[in-house]
Amino acid sequence: MKNQFPSYWANRFEALLDTEALKQRAMVTAPPLTNLASLPTELACHQLEAALATVFYPTTQCVSILKRLIGVAYAHCLAQYPDGKTFLQGLYAPDAPFPDFSPPICLTGLAGTGKTELIKAFCRIYGNDGQVMVDESHSPFPIKGPWMITVHARSSPMDIFSSLIQTKGRLADLIIKCRRLAYRDGVPFLIGDEFQFTSGSESANTRVAQMLLSLGYIGLPFVFVGNYSLIRRLQRRPGEEQQRLLASPIIVFPDSAESLDWQETLKVQCDVAPDILVFDPIRDAEALHAYSAGRKRAMAKLLILAFSREHPHGGKVTLGAIHRAYHASEYAVYREETEILTTQAIQNRPNEKRKDLWCPIPLPRNTATTFLDSSIEASAERMAEAELTAALTYEERQHLSEIKRNILKGEW
């Protein structure tokens, strides 16, 4: 599809400035799975896992972050491509007319809160690549979407730049080539994911800082994604590096237990297999939040585990089935993290053995308070149940256990 210059580079983002249009383009649903009961358990679980990994509900927080990134890309294109004459001057210049350095945006949050899915949504809503005709003397120029790179454990700055332009050379030369190619193709954004996996030692911390700084020299708007562990390690770097790399953080938080966004996220997950996932996204929202701490990956893991345990005997994934799966050994890591998150929110201090679960950046008061309220409520329910059980006689505890079993089976 060809589009007339001078405004296409920027105009491609204008439709995305509307919140509702943005939300519709970001959302991903999947056709309901209807034959899971007839499949072997492992195959059924695989299909459910794939479907849950596909769907994406753009929460209020997600839309806000996407709008910010789109705004940055829009402003970049308006500044760099005001008209055809300016574009051609930059194209034939010895170096692209980008800024010498573009300070990155740091997108961080707990593991499993949907950071990677968020940047995939950003790339997805952009749409298809196109072309633009500048004048009659030139063939159409390509207009491409964001560059996205995933960092591996042993990646170096040279590896990253070579992967972007499919060539090797000195780092300084690779940076210049990346700048020119990005300018020619109208690339609006650079995205780097999984940087935390390069930061397992002090030497690796130095390497990841060098990679991030080097990518900033391309001059594109730039966002890198990493868990709290990466941020904590970058905070040990020299002050001048921190000022460049950590000046613009965006923190992705779990949605609160009582929020419409959490309920809608659960509903989208239910709709993946409505004949099997039969819990109530509204009535059960707070209980499910207590089991997952609002983390989308943990919730999906819990649903898959509950399904794998119920499928062999034709069972459904009810709240009772999810409760049983929560206490299963296969969920132990997620369960321990959930309980640590609850405890440290109440105590307002990190667990010394799991500092990767504590945000190293000061949180907005309203965000911290919302999660604290949910944590206190979940903890109070567990404590009240434990105290009640401890006060019962042996016969009463046996009767209570029978009642719970019946409730979990749906017989009460």
N, C-alpha and C positions, 0 to 999 in steps of 0.2 A: 504494500500500500504506500503510495507516494503522498507527501503532504507539502504544501507550499511554505517555504521560509517567508518571513523572518521569525515567526513566533512559535514554531512547533516544538522546539526543545523545551520551552517553558509551558506551552499550552497543554502538553500531554498530562500535566499534573493538575490542571485547573479543575477537572471533574472530581478529582480526589479530595479537593478542599471541602466538599460537602460531606458532612459527617455521615448521613444516612447512606449516601452512595458508596462511601468508603467502607462502611460496615458490611453492606451487601456484597461488595467485591471481595472482601477479606474472608467472609464466612465460607466454610467448606462442610458440606454434609455428604453422607454416603448412602447408597441404596440399602434399605433394611435387609439384614441377613435373616432368611426365613427357613433355612434347611439345616441349621446347626444340630438339632436333636438327632438327625439321621446320620450324621457324620461320625467317624472315629474321633475320640476325645482329642487327641493331639492335633488332628487337622482342624477340628472345630475351634479349638483354642487359638490356633495359628490365624484362622480367618477373623476371629473376633479381635485379636491383637492388632492385626493389620488395619481393620476398620476403625478401631479406636485411635490408632496412630494417624489416620487420615483426617478425621473430622477436626474442625477448628471453629470455636465460637469466639468472635471478637468482643471481649468484655469492654466495659467503659474504659478501663485502664489501658487495654490493648489499643483501642481506637485513639485514645489521647496520645500514646507513644507513636503510633503510625502517623498521626497528623503532624506531630513535631518533625519526624524524619522527612515526611513529604514536604513540609514547609522549608526545611533546609535544602532539599534537592531543588525545589522550585526557585528559591532565591539564588542558588548557585547557577542554574541555567539562565535566569534572567540577567545575571551579572556577566556571564561568560559569552553568551550568544545573543547580543542585542540586535544584530542585523547581519546580513550576508557579507558585507564588506569587512566587518570586524572579524567574523569567523574565518574568512580567507586570509586575512592578515595573520591571525594566530596560527592558522594551519601551515603557512609557509615560513613562520618565524623559526629561528634556531631552537627555541625551547617553547613549549606550550605556555600561554599566558596565565597559568594557574598561580595561586599563591605559592610562595616558597615552601610553606609548611601549613598543613591544615590540622589543628588540634583535634584529636578524636573525641567522639562521644563514647562513654563507657556504659554498656548495657549489662547490668549485673542483677543478681538475685539468687535465691536458693536454687539448688539443682532440682529440676523437675517442675519449675513454675511456668514453663512455656516460652523461654527466651528464644530458643532456636526456631520454634514454630512461629514466633512473632516476626523474626526477620525473613522467614520463608514467606509469610503473608505479605511483607513489604515488597519482596521481589515479585510475588504473584500478582498483586493488584496493579502493578505497573502495566501489565498486558504484553502484547507482542512487540517485537522490534519492528522498526519501520525504516523509511528512507526520506530524505529531504533533498529537493532540487534547489540549489543555491542560485545558479545562473545557467545560461545556455552553453557556457564554455566548459562546464564540468559535468561529469556523470553524477548521478544521485549519490549522496553520502549516507552511510548507515547511521541510524539512531538506535542505540542499544540501551539495555537496562543496566541495573547495578552489577558491579563485579562482586562476586561472593567467593571467599576462600575459606577453606576449613584447614586448620593448622593441625599437624601431626606431632607426635612426641619428639621426633628428631629433626623437625623442620628448622631451617636456618633462613635468614633474610634472603640469601641467594636463591634458595628453593622456592620461596614465596613469589619472588619477582619472576623467576623463570617460568613458574606455572601460569602467571598472568599473561605473558607474551610469547610463551613457547619457544624461548631461546635462552642461551647462556651468555655470560660475559661478566665484566666487572660490575660491582654493585652500582657505582655511580652512573655507568652507561645504561644499566637496566632501568634505573629510576627515570632517566631522561626519555627512554623509549616508552616506558609506561605512561608518562605524562603526555607524550605526543599521541599515542594510540587512544588514550582516554579522551583527549580533546577532540580528535578526529571523529570518534564514534559517539560523541555526546554522552559518555557514561556519566550518570548523575550522582553516583554514590559508590563507595567502597565498603564492603562488609567483611569482617573477619570473625570466625566462630571457633570455639573450642580452644581458646588460648591457654586455659588453665592446665591443659595436658602437657604444656611445654615447661611448666614451672615447678618441677619436683626437687630442685636443688638450687644452690646459690648461682652456680654457673648457668643453669637453665633459666633462672630469673633474669640474669643479665641478657641472655639470648632473646627472651621474649620481649624485654624492654627495647632491645635493639631492633627487633622486628617491627614493633609498634611505632617506634620513632621513624624508622625507614619508610614505612607505609605512609606516614604523615607527609613525607616529602613528595609524594605523588601530587599533592595539592587538591585532591578530591575531598568532598565531605566524607567522613570516615567514622564508622561505628565498629567497635570491637566488643565481642560478647565473652563474658567469663563469669565463673562463680565467685562467691565471696573469697575463696581461697586464693584466687589470682589477685584480687584487689588487696588482700592483706599482704601478699608478697611484694606487689608493686609499691605498697606504702613503705617498704624497707629500702627502696631505691633512693638515690640522691634527690634532694628537694627540687632541683630544676627539672628532673624527669617527672616527678610527681605532678608538678605544676602543668606540664604539657599533657600528661596521660590521664590524669584523674580530675581535671578541672570541670568536666561536664558529665557527671554521672546520671544515669537513669536507672532507677531500681524497680524491678518487677516484683510485686508483692503477691502473696496468695490472696484471693478474694475472701472477704469475711463470710462467716458461716451463715449469716442471715441475709446476705445480699442477693438481689435478683440475678446478678451475674453468676454467682455460684449455682443457683438453682437452674439457670439456663444452661450452664456448662454441663450439669448433671443430666438435664433433659436431652441435650444433644448426644450424650453418651448412651442414654437409654434408647434413643431412637435408632441406634446402630443395630440393635437386636431386640425389638420391643416384645417379642414372644418369650424371650429368655430373661432379659434385664427388667424385672417387674417391681423394683423398689420405687418409691414415690419421690421424685426429685424435689418436691416442696416439703412434704411432711418429714422426710428423712434427711433433709439437707444438713441440719446441725449435727446429727449423729455421724453422717458420712464425713463431715468436716473434721470432727474429732478423731476419726480413724486415719485421716490423711494429712491433717494440718493444712488443708486447702491446696495441696500440691497436686497438679493435674496428673503427673506421671505416677505418683503414689496411688491416686484414685483408680487410674486405669489398671495398674498392677493388681490392685485389690479386686477389681471386677473380674479380671482374667483368672486370678487364683480361685475366687469363689466359684466361677463357672467351671473350672477344671475339676473341682471337688464335687459339684452337683451333677455334672453332665452324665457320668457313668450310670446313675440311677434315675435319670430323667427329671432331675430337679430343676428348679428355677433359681435365679439370683435374686432372692428377697433380702430385706434388711437382715434377717436372721442368718442367711447364708454368708452375707458380708461380715457380720459380727464373728462368725466362726472362722472365716478366712483371716480376719484381723489377728486372731490369736494363733494362727498356724505358724509353724517354724519357717515356711517359705517367705513369710512376710516379716521375719524378725528384724531385718535391717531397717525397713521402713517404719516398723512399729517403734523401734528404739529411737529413731530420729524424730518421729511424731511426739513421743513422750518427752524427749529432750527439748524440742521446740516449745512445748507447752510449759515445761518447768522453767526454762530460762526466760520466757515471756513474763511469768509471774514473779520470778526473782529479780528480773531486770539485770541480768548479768549472763555472760556466755558460759557454757559448759567448758571447763578447762581442757577436756579431752576431745571436744568437737567444736573447735572455734570456727570450722567451716560452716556451721549452722547459725552463726551470729553475724549480722550485717556490720562490717567495719566502718560504714559511713553513717553518721547520725541520721536517725529516721525522723520524718515529720511527726509531730506529736499525735495528730489524729490517727495516723496509720498504726503507730505503736499501741495506742489506746484500744483501737478496734481489735487487734489481734490479742491483746491482753485480756479484754473482756471475754472473748471466745475461749481463751485458754483457761481462765478462772472458772468459767461455767463447766467446761469439760472436766477439769480437775475436780471440781466440787462434786460433780455427779459420781465420779469414780470413788472419791473419798466417802461420800454418803453411803454408797452401796457397800463399801468395805466395812464401814463402821456398823451398818445394820447387820451384815452377815456375821460379824464377830460377836454381836450381842445375842444371837439366836442359839437355842439349844440344838443338839445334834439332830433331833427329829424335825425341828423347824427348818434347819438348813437343808435337810433332805427334801422336805416339802417344797422349799423355795427353788431348789435345783430342778425339781420336776415341773414346777410352774414355768421356769425359764425355758426348759426344753420344749414345752408345749407352745410357748410364745414364739420361739424361733422356728418351730415347724409350721406356724400359722394356724394353730389349733385354738388360740384364744382370741 
